Amino acid sequence: MWKRKGEWLPWYRARNYQGTLTETEKRQLDAFRAQPMHPAARLESLPKEVQDHISGIEMELFDKKLH
């Protein structure tokens, strides 16, 4: 059902996968992967405190590059 010739499969759908994911969990991952965009793909969509934390990390990195 999943594999067509030359089609890429996610790691949890590979034939040799030996993990503990149930089929329901795999379907949840499939549904998440099928979304057009990751929910946190845009900085504006993140909570303010997360935006501030990311900005702080970026500033630290910028400062390290200057020295």
C-alpha positions as CSV (number, residue, x, y, z in Angstrom):
1,M,0.0,0.0,0.0
2,W,2.7,2.5,0.9
3,K,5.6,1.7,-1.4
4,R,5.6,2.5,-5.0
5,K,8.7,2.2,-7.2
6,G,11.1,5.0,-6.3
7,E,8.8,6.5,-3.7
8,W,10.4,7.8,-0.5
9,L,9.0,6.5,2.8
10,P,9.3,8.1,6.2
11,W,11.5,6.3,8.7
12,Y,8.5,4.9,10.6
13,R,7.0,3.4,7.4
14,A,10.2,1.6,6.3
15,R,10.0,-2.1,5.9
16,N,12.9,-2.7,8.3
17,Y,11.5,-0.4,11.1
18,Q,11.8,-2.1,14.4
19,G,10.4,0.6,16.8
20,T,7.4,0.5,19.1
21,L,5.1,2.9,17.3
22,T,1.5,1.7,16.9
23,E,-0.3,2.0,13.6
24,T,-2.4,4.8,15.2
25,E,0.7,6.7,16.1
26,K,2.1,6.3,12.6
27,R,-1.2,7.6,11.2
28,Q,-0.9,10.7,13.5
29,L,2.6,11.3,12.2
30,D,1.3,10.9,8.6
31,A,-1.4,13.5,9.2
32,F,1.1,15.9,10.7
33,R,3.4,15.4,7.8
34,A,0.5,16.0,5.3
35,Q,-0.1,19.5,6.7
36,P,0.9,22.2,4.2
37,M,3.0,24.0,6.7
38,H,4.5,23.2,10.1
39,P,2.5,25.1,12.8
40,A,5.6,26.8,14.0
41,A,7.1,27.6,10.6
42,R,6.6,31.3,11.0
43,L,8.1,33.3,13.8
44,E,5.0,35.4,14.1
45,S,2.9,32.3,14.9
46,L,5.0,31.5,18.0
47,P,4.1,32.8,21.5
48,K,5.8,36.1,22.5
49,E,8.1,34.5,25.1
50,V,9.4,32.0,22.5
51,Q,10.0,34.8,20.0
52,D,11.9,36.7,22.8
53,H,14.0,33.6,23.6
54,I,14.9,33.1,19.9
55,S,15.8,36.7,19.6
56,G,18.1,36.4,22.6
57,I,19.8,33.4,21.1
58,E,20.3,35.2,17.8
59,M,21.8,38.2,19.6
60,E,24.2,36.0,21.5
61,L,25.3,34.3,18.3
62,F,25.7,37.7,16.6
63,D,27.9,39.0,19.5
64,K,30.1,35.8,19.3
65,K,30.6,36.4,15.6
66,L,31.8,39.9,16.2
67,H,34.5,38.8,18.7
